[in-house]
Amino acid sequence: MALSTSFLLAGPEAILAVAALALLVWGAFAQRAGSAFVGAASACLLIAAVVAVAGPHGRAFGGALIADPAAIFSKVVIYLASAAAIPLGQRWFARRGIERFEYAVLVVLAALGMGMMVSAGDLISLYVSLELQSLALYVLAAFRRDDARSSEAGLKYFVLGALSSGLLLYGASLIYGFAGSTEFGAIARAAGTGAGTGVLFGLVFLICGLGFKVSAAPFHMWTPDVYEGAPTPIVGFFAGAPKLAAMVLLARILVEAFGGAAHQWRQVLIAMALISVAVGAFAGLAQRNLKRLWAYSSIANIGYALVGLAAGGGAGVQSVLLFMVLYVVDVTGFFACLAALSRDGRSLETFEDFAGLMRERPGLCLAMTAFCLSAIGLPPFSGFWGKVFVFQAAIGAGLAPAAVIALVGSVVAAFYYLRLIRVMWLDPTPGATDAPPREAVAVTYASALFAFPVVMIALVALYPWARAAADSLTLR
């Protein structure tokens, strides 16, 4: 394939790479992130999403980068979530007098890495894209350098992230050693030969490394501390889009490179899924800080997604894509609501802080209630449909016991969501809240409206698009 054709297929990545460099130079000279700078950064992400949809399909750079419906579906969601995160975060930092232009640049770089992750076609592009995304997120977690909690969050994220990278690289080296190639197609052929045992041994390490990136138990230990310590809008960013990117990458590896060994990796995924659901449900019961609470909620939600992925086939991959898209919208809205609320300049993060919110900020209280009900899986909110898809896929693949156990975990987790609703609606308020920023309020309301009723309309378009994306992986 001609180099020009490869660059055409990698159009979204090229746009974001150039945009990141241009924004870095712009910010270095301007020394601030004005409205024009923030708007340009978000516009670059929106342009990349349009180019991804309008661009051709194929394999670029010798198969290292894949532009197929699965990659395009994921990139659109990733770029849209990243575009919303930039004004949300910049406004939050500006209110605290710590606004820096580097935030937008790091979000664009993280989006570039995530876009490459969902398009990875071999082990080398997998690792490069994963590290590009991860390094940007490490810096974002410690973005408030003068805050001890933020610095601690960044350090923990970095140290444990380095450990997960080591596991992933060791697994990749084993796969390459036994398969003789880094390309997913060649690995799939080797997995069906005598080299299969060694290749599968490497796959276990690869899954463990990616398990860290998606906060799946027992590789979740970094998540609560990082969520609590990192700035709220940054947590909202890396709790959503990076999880989607990592799940799509994991699905691509398992389906494309190890589709013939589904029986072996399915057992690992089921174990991780059920442990994640149990940890997320029961550990969340003891939390008082809402950021830590949602960290355990994210662990449980990744468990539900892994149940769907364990089902395999087109139905399993489709269920994961739909579940993760709905999850990204919910988690973005939840943290946008947290970013919108403060009292005397202090962010609201505990149950006690949210007491009587219905009397102070009824609109935001209704939005938060919608996110809680969606997380419970109450119909007809978006979270209900996400769980329907993954449980339906699991039952169809003969994994009914795993689906039932995950459903029980969802019932247990409902307790802490209902407790938050009770506090917001019935408890007395401790005082007046500050005027919320427009950007955070807009993202909160848009996400809440998507949770219901817009989701009923959106699924009409999302369902067949996710089906086509799943088929591009499973029918190759």
Helices and strands as residue ranges (DSSP letters): H 3-9, H 11-30, H 35-54, E 58-60, E 65-67, H 69-95, H 102-118, H 123-141, H 148-179, H 184-191, H 196-213, H 223-229, H 232-238, H 241-252, I 253-257, G 259-261, H 262-283, G 284-286, H 290-311, H 313-340, E 342-343, E 346-347, G 352-354, H 357-360, H 362-376, H 382-396, H 400-426, H 438-449, I 450-454, H 455-474
